[in-house]
Amino acid sequence: MEWIFGIIYFVLLITLGVISLRKGHWVMFILGLFIPLFWFIGALIPRVARR
């Protein structure tokens, strides 16, 4: 049962990391490599405005 939760956690982290990169939050992605909470924050905040 624990390994199922581990797999779900890993998939969620990868998904949130990719979402934060696609939204333009590359600093949040890099910080998320060390503290995964930043991937969650980067995935939730709005997209970066482009000029």
N, C-alpha and C positions, 0 to 999 in steps of 0.2 A: 504494500500500500504506500509506503514512503517513497518508493522509486517512481510511482505514478505522479505524486505531488512534485517530486523533483523534476520530472519531465515537463509537467505543466508550467512550473516556475521558469524553467530554462526557455521554453517556447515563448512565454509571455515576455521575458526579458529581451529576447532577440527581436520579437515583434515590436515592442516599445522602442527599442534602440533604432530600428529601421524607420519607424514613424517619426521619431525626433529628427533623424537625418533628413528625411524627405520634407519636413517642415522648415528646414534651414537652421536647426538648432545644433550645429556641429560641436559647440562647446559643451552643451549638455550631454551629447553623446560621449565625448572624451571623458568628462567627469563621471559619467555613468559606468565606464569601465571599472572604476574603483568603488563608486557608491551607486548601485543600481537605482536608487530612488530618483536620481537625476534623469534617467530614461523615462520614468513615469511622468515627471514634471514636464520634460521636453515634449512628450507626446500629447499632453493636455493643453498646454498654452497655445495661443493662436499662432498661425504661420507668420514668419518674418516678412515684413513689407519690402518689396523690391523696388528699386528706383527705375 
